[in-house]
Amino acid sequence: MTMYSLGEFHKFHGGDQDFLYLVPSGGIVALDGMTSEILEQLDQTPLSREDLVGRLCSDGYSANDVEECINELREVKAIRNGQKEYAKSEPLPEAFPLQTIVLNVTNQCNLSCQYCYEFGEDKVATPEGKPKFMEWETAKSSVDYLFAESQGRKSVHITFFGGETLMNFPLLKHVVTYARTRADELKVKIDFSLTTNATLLTPTIIEYLAENAIGVTVSMDGPKEMQDKFRVFANGRGSYDIIKPKVQNLLANHRTRPIAARVTMTSGAMDVKKIYQHLKHELGFYEVGFAPVTTSPNRLYSINERGMDSVLEQFNELADEYLEFALRGEHHGFSNVSDTLSELHQGVNKSLPCGAGLGMVGVGPSGDIAPCHRFVDSDQHVLGNVTTGIDREKQNDFLTRGNIDTKYDCHECWARPLCAGGCHHEAFVRYGDTGHANLHYCDWIRGWTDKCLQVYGAIAAQNPSFLDHFSERKAS
């Protein structure tokens, strides 16, 4: 006799409506009275189809409606018959075209941020004996590599990175001109972005970025006392007073793309709400995103468990504020919510934490290919070179290690469709293995994902048209 029991899902509430987050698919479904009662019955004990239908009929539901509801719940795997089994991820296609290349145009920087993952205490880069600045021939080969490996894509993307990106601004301009010409020839759309510490911004550079619609993310940790805690020059001088007028000039004169701030949270910069208020409302960034510093747990600037609990509380408060804006149909600049809602709306079900080593690669000044910008200049993580191509064996090893199927600690976690075990680089710094699950963040990730699900549910129930924004985001 077939016995039904609960499948794998996470139940949540938003906007006076109950929902299920379906772990096998990453889908979200709203619950009505009948589906809720079926799940409540199965939560008590496994039941045969006949018993399940009988119990629901005794509560006034028609047998046909109950049968149809059971079939629907089985189809989405909210209920199951038989033993619970881990559903393996879909295998990656043999040919996966590249979409994004991150050009580390220099590994040099004019700041000396203590927590820097490239030059700090937990660095993985080994830049000794390698070029400090990318030369034109290497940049040209990188662009050619992007187009050669992105066949079938209608659009591609180049991100300029460092070190401090603007220390090699002349090369950036050459790349934009050449890449646009090649894109026109191939009838492919291309766009550009960069990350900068803002110290080298000038009116001329800002004008160029605006005229060429280049997206800009500024690495900035908040108001003066937080920015100057770790984001300092080599002589220890803080950078806030230098960059504030430059950022204001950027925000006033670059209107062709939204300008974002990216905050690295440390023990000296954990007042999320104060940082957000300053960057969004006092300076005027369009979006502000936060990420905890990637570090070993014993560093002075690392955030302990208690600190991360405080961060989550503040994230939740900002998420509630985001919801208020969304229900009015207004933009809110807390990008940590927007990014998660976008993935939820698209039904993302990750086999890998991100596109590193697959749809995205990083390229160092030497032309060496790394899984992403965080592994650039690391001998241990070289996947190839833009002049000779990628080593498929090394690439496959990296992707196999990072696949959720190999992270057995994650197989019972309902948040795995969005997390997939977490950042490869974070895992390497913490555990010495890019394929290790980031177990130190598990409870935090589940708490944050649950909050974002509640926000999503409330928007879906009370202002569903707001979610169209995330469909447009995917299309672009």
VOLOKE-68184 format. One line per field, with one value per residue (C-alpha): residue in one letter; y, z, x. Coordinates in steps of 0.001 Angstrom, whole numbers, padded with zeros to 6 digits. Each point is the difference from the previous one (the first is absolute). Example, Ala and Ser with C-alpha at 12.3 -4.5 7.8 and 13.67 -1.06 7.14 Angstrom:
r = A | S
v = -004500 | 003440
w = 007800 | -000660
u = 012300 | 001370
//
This chain:
r = M | T | M | Y | S | L | G | E | F | H | K | F | H | G | G | D | Q | D | F | L | Y | L | V | P | S | G | G | I | V | A | L | D | G | M | T | S | E | I | L | E | Q | L | D | Q | T | P | L | S | R | E | D | L | V | G | R | L | C | S | D | G | Y | S | A | N | D | V | E | E | C | I | N | E | L | R | E | V | K | A | I | R | N | G | Q | K | E | Y | A | K | S | E | P | L | P | E | A | F | P | L | Q | T | I | V | L | N | V | T | N | Q | C | N | L | S | C | Q | Y | C | Y | E | F | G | E | D | K | V | A | T | P | E | G | K | P | K | F | M | E | W | E | T | A | K | S | S | V | D | Y | L | F | A | E | S | Q | G | R | K | S | V | H | I | T | F | F | G | G | E | T | L | M | N | F | P | L | L | K | H | V | V | T | Y | A | R | T | R | A | D | E | L | K | V | K | I | D | F | S | L | T | T | N | A | T | L | L | T | P | T | I | I | E | Y | L | A | E | N | A | I | G | V | T | V | S | M | D | G | P | K | E | M | Q | D | K | F | R | V | F | A | N | G | R | G | S | Y | D | I | I | K | P | K | V | Q | N | L | L | A | N | H | R | T | R | P | I | A | A | R | V | T | M | T | S | G | A | M | D | V | K | K | I | Y | Q | H | L | K | H | E | L | G | F | Y | E | V | G | F | A | P | V | T | T | S | P | N | R | L | Y | S | I | N | E | R | G | M | D | S | V | L | E | Q | F | N | E | L | A | D | E | Y | L | E | F | A | L | R | G | E | H | H | G | F | S | N | V | S | D | T | L | S | E | L | H | Q | G | V | N | K | S | L | P | C | G | A | G | L | G | M | V | G | V | G | P | S | G | D | I | A | P | C | H | R | F | V | D | S | D | Q | H | V | L | G | N | V | T | T | G | I | D | R | E | K | Q | N | D | F | L | T | R | G | N | I | D | T | K | Y | D | C | H | E | C | W | A | R | P | L | C | A | G | G | C | H | H | E | A | F | V | R | Y | G | D | T | G | H | A | N | L | H | Y | C | D | W | I | R | G | W | T | D | K | C | L | Q | V | Y | G | A | I | A | A | Q | N | P | S | F | L | D | H | F | S | E | R | K | A | S
v = 000000 | 003473 | 002195 | 003752 | 002212 | 003551 | 000993 | 002464 | 003590 | 003034 | 001475 | 003763 | 002765 | 003333 | 002493 | -002119 | -002907 | -003285 | -001196 | -002908 | 000415 | -003221 | -001218 | -002385 | 002718 | 003380 | 000794 | 001783 | -000908 | 001571 | -002244 | -000127 | -001705 | -003434 | -000165 | 001224 | -002706 | -002735 | 001113 | 000178 | -003551 | -001317 | 001918 | -002242 | -003346 | -001547 | -000881 | -002049 | 001826 | -001575 | 001125 | 003478 | 000462 | -001386 | 002394 | 003030 | -001081 | -000275 | 003675 | 000915 | -000094 | -001883 | -003145 | 001280 | 003251 | -001848 | -002437 | 002901 | 001840 | -003113 | -000365 | 003645 | -000310 | -003124 | 001736 | 002817 | -002545 | 001584 | -003525 | -003253 | -003717 | -002160 | 000840 | 003475 | 000287 | 002836 | 001297 | 000461 | 003185 | 000093 | -000722 | 003006 | 000169 | -001017 | 003335 | 002928 | 003362 | 002707 | 003154 | 002136 | 000650 | 001912 | 001778 | 000696 | 002778 | 000410 | -001774 | 003274 | 002190 | 003435 | -000999 | -002439 | -001458 | -002367 | -002531 | -000079 | -003529 | 000660 | 001474 | -000558 | -002673 | -002625 | 000658 | -002871 | 001962 | -000654 | 003013 | -000136 | 000131 | 000700 | 003198 | 002682 | 001643 | -001697 | 000945 | 000639 | -003271 | -001972 | 002067 | -000453 | -003761 | -000008 | 001702 | -002382 | -002912 | 001274 | 000168 | -003344 | -001754 | 001719 | -001250 | -000223 | 002804 | 003050 | 002167 | -000048 | 002029 | 001327 | 001092 | 001975 | -000788 | 000316 | 000756 | 003446 | -000064 | 003676 | -000355 | -001453 | 002221 | 000513 | -003758 | -000050 | 002519 | -002055 | -003117 | 001742 | 001273 | -003319 | -002140 | 002206 | -000302 | -003781 | -000199 | 002028 | -002295 | -003063 | 001630 | -000671 | 002373 | 000928 | 002027 | 001014 | 000606 | 000683 | -000029 | 002819 | 001412 | 003456 | 001591 | 000616 | 001238 | 003265 | 002060 | -001284 | -003634 | 000491 | 001599 | -002957 | -002546 | 001845 | 000433 | -003697 | -001189 | -001947 | -001323 | 000993 | -001648 | 001912 | -001966 | 002070 | -001043 | 002848 | 003301 | 001337 | -001903 | -003334 | 000696 | 001119 | -003009 | -002313 | 001750 | 001963 | 001062 | -001627 | 002745 | -000779 | 003061 | -000557 | 000259 | 001445 | 003673 | -000719 | -001985 | 001788 | 002961 | -002335 | -002284 | 002978 | 001154 | -003499 | -000223 | 003475 | -000486 | -003705 | -000534 | -002634 | -002931 | -000417 | 000380 | -002532 | -000204 | -003259 | -000241 | -002465 | -000634 | -000380 | 000213 | 003738 | 000386 | -001920 | 002780 | -001003 | 002487 | 002953 | -000999 | -000403 | 003337 | 001781 | -001594 | -000054 | 003106 | 002341 | -000702 | -001231 | -003425 | -001772 | -003325 | -001161 | -003594 | -001607 | -003000 | -001224 | 000067 | -003231 | -000974 | -002549 | 000198 | 001203 | 003270 | 003304 | 001154 | -003255 | -000022 | -002532 | -001964 | 002547 | 002753 | -001898 | -000394 | 003774 | 000400 | -002336 | 001974 | 003202 | -001702 | -001090 | 003545 | 001332 | -002819 | 001119 | 003521 | -001408 | -001706 | 003256 | 001632 | -002930 | -000010 | 003657 | -000902 | 001979 | -000779 | -000850 | -000185 | -003002 | -002237 | -003047 | -000295 | 000777 | -002602 | -002727 | 000898 | -000122 | -003545 | -001081 | 001462 | -001742 | -003338 | -000323 | -003476 | 000079 | -002896 | 002457 | 003065 | 002386 | 000101 | -000111 | -002197 | -000550 | 003022 | 002364 | 000021 | 002408 | 000973 | 001344 | 002479 | -002951 | -001385 | -002959 | -001161 | -000510 | -001192 | 003591 | 003282 | -001196 | -002750 | 002117 | -000286 | -003144 | -002701 | -002664 | 001024 | 000745 | -001563 | 001059 | 003098 | 002164 | -000754 | -003789 | -000490 | -001660 | -003349 | -002030 | -002537 | 002708 | 001717 | -003222 | -000728 | 003442 | -000314 | -003546 | 001052 | 002906 | -001921 | -000327 | -003760 | -000375 | 002118 | -002620 | 002407 | 001962 | -002864 | 000408 | 003803 | 001647 | 003129 | -001829 | 001068 | 003578 | -000632 | -003147 | -000017 | 003560 | 001882 | -002045 | 002608 | 000230 | -003802 | -000007 | 002677 | -001711 | -003671 | -000189 | -001565 | 001857 | -002800 | 000078 | 001181 | 003267 | -001562 | 003056 | 001922 | -002667 | 001285 | 003561 | -000876 | -001891 | 002912 | 002527 | -002157 | -000513 | 003765 | 000597 | -002684 | 001810 | 003252 | -001737 | -001603 | 003287 | 001740 | -002887 | 000195 | 003781 | 001618 | -002742 | 002418 | 001167 | -003409 | 000715 | 002009 | -003221 | -001578 | 003037 | -000291 | -003565 | 000943 | 002730
w = 000000 | -000936 | 003044 | -000342 | 002181 | -000109 | -002651 | 000437 | 000396 | 002255 | 001098 | 000485 | 000426 | -001786 | -000410 | 001821 | -002329 | 000567 | -002580 | -000668 | -001210 | -001929 | 000538 | -002954 | -002514 | 001671 | -000773 | 002207 | 000285 | 001987 | 002256 | 000224 | 002640 | -001607 | -000704 | 003530 | 001502 | -002119 | 001204 | 003608 | -000228 | -001427 | 002583 | 002637 | -001742 | -003467 | -001582 | -002912 | -002786 | 001066 | 003621 | -001031 | -002285 | 002690 | 002664 | -002279 | -001145 | 003633 | 000312 | -002867 | -003058 | -003132 | -000907 | -003522 | 001336 | 002536 | -002636 | -002269 | 002846 | 000949 | -003603 | -000115 | 003261 | -001295 | -003251 | 001823 | 002451 | 003052 | 000920 | -000909 | 000098 | 001033 | 001746 | 000012 | -002463 | -000793 | -003489 | -001901 | -001973 | -003737 | -001737 | -001541 | -003788 | -001674 | -001768 | 002272 | -001670 | 001904 | 000781 | 002315 | 000233 | 002906 | -001111 | 002883 | -001883 | 002857 | 003231 | 001481 | 002369 | 001528 | 003191 | 002620 | 001350 | 002805 | -000918 | -003753 | -001353 | -002620 | 002190 | 003575 | 002553 | -001710 | -003565 | -002489 | -002789 | -000838 | -002201 | 000397 | -003364 | -001913 | -001822 | 002251 | -002784 | -002852 | -003408 | -003138 | -001740 | 003025 | 000239 | -003716 | 000300 | 002969 | -002015 | -002905 | 002440 | 001351 | -003449 | -001085 | 003103 | 000083 | -003293 | 000164 | 002546 | -001034 | 002543 | 001858 | 002804 | 000973 | 003554 | 000714 | 003314 | 001967 | 002224 | -000583 | -003460 | -000828 | 000367 | -003525 | -001399 | -003445 | -000601 | 001030 | -002730 | -002638 | 001045 | -000200 | -003507 | -001286 | 001663 | -001324 | -003523 | 000258 | 001477 | -002890 | -002491 | 001694 | 000606 | 003737 | 002764 | 002450 | 003181 | 002490 | 003709 | 002440 | 003695 | 001504 | 003367 | -001464 | 001005 | -003607 | -001406 | -001924 | -001942 | -003247 | 001060 | 001262 | -003290 | -001920 | 002200 | -000435 | -003759 | -000409 | 002443 | 002073 | 003230 | 003132 | 003403 | 002681 | 002819 | 003048 | 003588 | 001233 | 001806 | 000903 | 003236 | -001687 | -003371 | 001670 | 002318 | -002614 | -003405 | 000369 | -001982 | 000626 | 002502 | 002029 | -001137 | -000451 | -003460 | 000803 | -000384 | -003329 | -001555 | 001324 | -002447 | -002838 | 000716 | 000157 | -003384 | -001421 | 001247 | -001294 | -003488 | -000878 | -000776 | -002735 | 002421 | 003651 | 002328 | 002810 | 003200 | 001232 | 003737 | 001562 | 003503 | 002657 | 003772 | -000557 | -002394 | 001238 | 000475 | -003125 | 000375 | 000620 | -002972 | -002250 | 001114 | -000759 | -003375 | -001339 | 001425 | 000883 | -002953 | -002451 | -001287 | -001955 | 001692 | 002962 | 000451 | 002989 | 000315 | 003058 | -000290 | -001283 | 002623 | 002477 | 003221 | 002163 | -001802 | 001815 | -002628 | -000215 | 001209 | 002707 | 000293 | 002296 | -002430 | -002904 | 002027 | 000374 | -003733 | -000742 | 002305 | -001854 | -003386 | 001069 | 000991 | -003359 | -001732 | 001768 | -001247 | -003505 | 000179 | 000920 | -003060 | -002256 | 001076 | -001078 | -003266 | 000908 | -000411 | 003100 | -000240 | 002211 | -002711 | 002266 | -000045 | -003717 | -000964 | 002050 | -001190 | -003575 | 000442 | 001761 | -002765 | -002662 | 001819 | 000268 | 001028 | 000120 | -000449 | 000497 | 002275 | -002905 | -003587 | 000903 | -002364 | -002193 | -001375 | 001573 | 000357 | 001307 | -001949 | 001634 | -001398 | -001330 | -001923 | 002334 | 000382 | 003508 | 001069 | 001018 | 000932 | 003565 | -001221 | -002523 | 000325 | 002131 | -001426 | 001730 | -001835 | -003543 | -002564 | -003134 | -001943 | -002483 | -002681 | 000351 | 001384 | 003089 | 001310 | -000038 | 002485 | 002556 | -000707 | 000470 | 003251 | 001350 | -001038 | 001337 | 003366 | 000213 | -001057 | 002619 | -000607 | 001633 | 003056 | 002125 | 002899 | -002259 | -001082 | 002890 | -000187 | -001413 | -001037 | -002336 | -003289 | 000623 | 001979 | -001495 | 002829 | -000382 | -001565 | -001351 | 001205 | 003469 | 000241 | -001006 | 002520 | 002817 | -000789 | -002616 | -002548 | -002602 | 000138 | 003745 | 001180 | 001956 | 003138 | 002157 | -001841 | -000182 | 002684 | -001166 | -003608 | 000990 | 002157 | -002759 | -002712 | 002145 | 000443 | -003743 | -000628 | 002372 | -001870 | -003326 | 001196 | 001280 | -003302 | -001993 | 002089 | 000224 | -002962 | -002490 | -002873 | 001890 | -000709 | -003746 | 000619 | 000685 | -003239 | -001863 | 001930 | -001222 | -003596 | 000015
u = 000000 | 001316 | 000526 | 000340 | 002176 | 001280 | 002498 | 002829 | -001131 | 000142 | -003318 | -000168 | -002541 | -000264 | -002813 | -002619 | 000739 | 001813 | 002514 | 002325 | 003554 | 000589 | 003534 | 000326 | -000949 | 000509 | -003644 | -002519 | -003693 | -002804 | -002077 | -003764 | -002099 | -000026 | 003728 | 000761 | -002185 | 001610 | 003415 | -001190 | -001364 | 003272 | 002001 | -001558 | 000524 | 000458 | -003339 | -001235 | -001776 | -003298 | 000406 | 001095 | -003006 | -002300 | 001244 | -000394 | -003457 | -001096 | 000901 | -002309 | 002281 | -001063 | 001919 | 000774 | 001427 | 002142 | 001292 | 000923 | 001735 | 002006 | 001132 | 001087 | 001938 | 001710 | 000888 | 001802 | 001479 | -001572 | -001093 | 001650 | -000498 | 002913 | 003235 | 001458 | 002881 | 002371 | -000792 | 003244 | 000506 | -000338 | 003334 | 001697 | -000051 | 003249 | 000220 | -000859 | 000701 | 001817 | -001972 | 002124 | 003690 | 001513 | 003156 | 002369 | 001742 | 002466 | 000854 | 001260 | -001977 | 000541 | -001820 | 001210 | -003233 | 000915 | -002699 | 000733 | -000407 | 002686 | 002734 | -001204 | 000794 | -002155 | 001085 | 000087 | 001717 | 003641 | 000820 | 003774 | 001745 | -003221 | -001004 | -001426 | -002006 | -001798 | 001416 | -002006 | 000832 | -001176 | -003185 | -000689 | 000523 | -002382 | -002735 | 000569 | -000202 | -003321 | -001578 | 001448 | -001334 | -003409 | -001380 | -003779 | -000308 | -001978 | 001789 | 003328 | 001484 | 003433 | 000729 | 003153 | 001627 | 003220 | 001909 | -001352 | -001535 | 000556 | 003768 | -000174 | -002732 | 001641 | -000160 | -003651 | -000823 | 001832 | -001894 | -003380 | 000703 | 001314 | -002658 | -002811 | 001395 | 000204 | -003498 | -001405 | 001717 | -001458 | -003408 | 000278 | -001025 | 002755 | 000049 | 002661 | 000381 | 002790 | 000745 | 002049 | 001035 | -000800 | 003306 | 001053 | -003298 | 000310 | -002556 | 001530 | -000257 | -003564 | -000985 | 001421 | -001777 | -003303 | 000355 | 000752 | -002687 | 002514 | -001457 | 001884 | 000174 | 001861 | 001629 | -000879 | -000622 | -002190 | 000460 | 003433 | 000574 | -000758 | 001628 | 003214 | 000191 | 001525 | -000235 | 003213 | 003050 | 003375 | 000901 | -003140 | -001914 | -003712 | -001567 | -003445 | 000841 | 001710 | -002827 | -003092 | 000125 | 000978 | -002952 | -002331 | 001299 | -000477 | -003584 | -000821 | 001423 | -000276 | -003680 | 000098 | 000292 | -000992 | 002985 | 000375 | 002012 | 001484 | 000681 | 002421 | -001293 | 002683 | 000185 | 000449 | -002941 | -003033 | -002541 | -001902 | -002828 | 002334 | 002170 | -003029 | -001454 | 003261 | 000712 | -003559 | -001625 | 002862 | 002302 | -002636 | 001092 | -002740 | 000699 | 002054 | 001115 | 001714 | 002295 | 001919 | 003766 | 001528 | 002514 | 001233 | -002028 | 002892 | 000701 | -000489 | -002515 | -001999 | -003607 | -000810 | -003244 | -001590 | 000895 | -001552 | -003200 | -000096 | 000581 | -002913 | -002302 | 000881 | -000356 | -003490 | -000923 | 001169 | -001899 | -003186 | 000659 | 000584 | -003399 | -001729 | 001540 | -000892 | -003634 | -000132 | 001720 | 003115 | 003696 | 002019 | 003757 | 000820 | 001414 | 000400 | -003790 | -000345 | 002599 | -001693 | -003506 | 001229 | 001302 | -003194 | -002152 | 002034 | -000258 | 003760 | 001156 | 003780 | 002337 | 002895 | 000175 | 000666 | 001211 | 003704 | 001982 | -003049 | -001860 | 002511 | 003779 | 002588 | 003108 | 003133 | 002532 | 002037 | -002976 | -000379 | -003596 | -001414 | -003466 | -000821 | 001673 | 000617 | 002344 | 001920 | 003789 | -000299 | 002272 | -002070 | -003173 | 001169 | -002351 | 001876 | 000996 | -001882 | 002584 | -000234 | -003502 | -001361 | 001197 | -003228 | 001316 | 000781 | -003290 | -001951 | 001826 | -000896 | -003655 | -000303 | 001410 | -002417 | -003102 | -002727 | -000117 | 003437 | -000888 | -001694 | -000513 | -002354 | -002242 | -002447 | -000140 | -003112 | 001957 | 002380 | -001700 | 001181 | 003185 | 001552 | 002501 | 001251 | 002911 | 002954 | 002493 | -001523 | 000224 | 003655 | 000964 | -001918 | 000539 | 002755 | -002371 | -002074 | -002549 | -000606 | -003415 | 000169 | -001415 | 000723 | -002745 | -002722 | -002365 | 000518 | -000810 | -003134 | -001160 | 000598 | -001572 | -003099 | -000311 | 000294 | -002626 | -002361 | 000606 | -000529 | -003231 | -001374 | 000772 | -001505 | -003185 | -000383 | 001776 | 000937 | 000697 | 003106 | 001551 | -000110 | 003145 | 001867 | -001229 | 001352 | 003248 | 000448 | -000808 | 002617
//
